[in-house]
Amino acid sequence: MVQYAVAQKDGEWTVFRDGEPIEHDLSRSAAIQIAKILAFESEERGQAVELLIQGYYGDVATRITGAYPSADDEPGA
């Protein structure tokens, strides 16, 4: 599974992949758009994706999508 996240870091909206920053100094909407594009591309390659998006007040929305290679990788298994 690959994880993409959009969060504020040092006052800038940043896109992370598996915890590492890959794009920074963005508007929140641009960061979300980039993360969604990257998530879609990962899903096309058959990867399961977790997408985390921080709200303006620190709340985090989570979405898990994509393929699960085996039954053991499915949520709740």
C-alpha positions as CSV (number, residue, x, y, z in Angstrom):
1,M,0.0,0.0,0.0
2,V,1.2,3.5,-0.8
3,Q,0.1,6.5,1.3
4,Y,-0.3,10.0,0.1
5,A,-1.0,12.9,2.5
6,V,-1.8,16.6,2.2
7,A,-0.8,18.5,5.3
8,Q,0.5,21.8,6.5
9,K,4.2,21.7,7.3
10,D,5.9,24.9,8.4
11,G,3.0,26.9,7.2
12,E,3.0,25.5,3.7
13,W,0.7,22.9,2.2
14,T,2.8,19.9,1.3
15,V,2.1,16.5,-0.5
16,F,3.8,13.5,1.1
17,R,4.3,10.0,-0.2
18,D,4.8,7.4,2.5
19,G,5.8,10.1,4.9
20,E,8.3,11.8,2.7
21,P,7.6,15.3,1.3
22,I,7.4,15.3,-2.5
23,E,5.8,18.7,-3.3
24,H,5.6,21.8,-1.1
25,D,4.8,25.5,-1.1
26,L,1.4,24.8,-2.6
27,S,-2.2,26.1,-2.1
28,R,-4.3,23.5,-0.3
29,S,-6.4,22.9,-3.5
30,A,-3.3,22.4,-5.6
31,A,-1.8,20.0,-3.1
32,I,-5.1,18.0,-3.0
33,Q,-5.2,17.9,-6.8
34,I,-1.6,16.6,-7.0
35,A,-2.3,13.9,-4.3
36,K,-5.4,12.7,-6.1
37,I,-3.6,12.4,-9.4
38,L,-0.7,10.5,-7.8
39,A,-3.3,8.2,-6.0
40,F,-5.1,7.6,-9.3
41,E,-1.8,6.7,-11.0
42,S,-0.9,4.3,-8.2
43,E,-4.3,2.7,-8.4
44,E,-3.9,2.1,-12.1
45,R,-0.7,0.2,-11.3
46,G,-2.7,-2.0,-9.0
47,Q,-1.6,-0.6,-5.7
48,A,-3.9,0.0,-2.8
49,V,-3.8,3.7,-1.8
50,E,-4.4,5.5,1.5
51,L,-5.2,9.2,0.9
52,L,-5.0,11.5,4.0
53,I,-6.1,15.1,3.6
54,Q,-5.7,17.6,6.5
55,G,-8.5,20.2,6.9
56,Y,-7.9,23.8,7.7
57,Y,-8.5,23.2,11.4
58,G,-6.3,20.1,11.7
59,D,-8.9,17.4,11.1
60,V,-7.9,14.6,8.8
61,A,-10.0,12.8,6.2
62,T,-8.9,9.3,5.2
63,R,-9.8,7.3,2.1
64,I,-8.5,3.8,1.3
65,T,-8.9,2.7,-2.3
66,G,-7.4,0.4,-4.9
67,A,-6.5,-3.2,-5.3
68,Y,-5.7,-5.6,-2.5
69,P,-3.1,-8.2,-3.6
70,S,-4.3,-10.8,-1.1
71,A,-7.1,-11.3,1.4
72,D,-4.6,-10.7,4.2
73,D,-4.1,-7.1,3.0
74,E,-7.8,-6.1,3.1
75,P,-9.0,-3.9,5.9
76,G,-10.5,-5.8,8.7
77,A,-8.9,-9.1,7.6
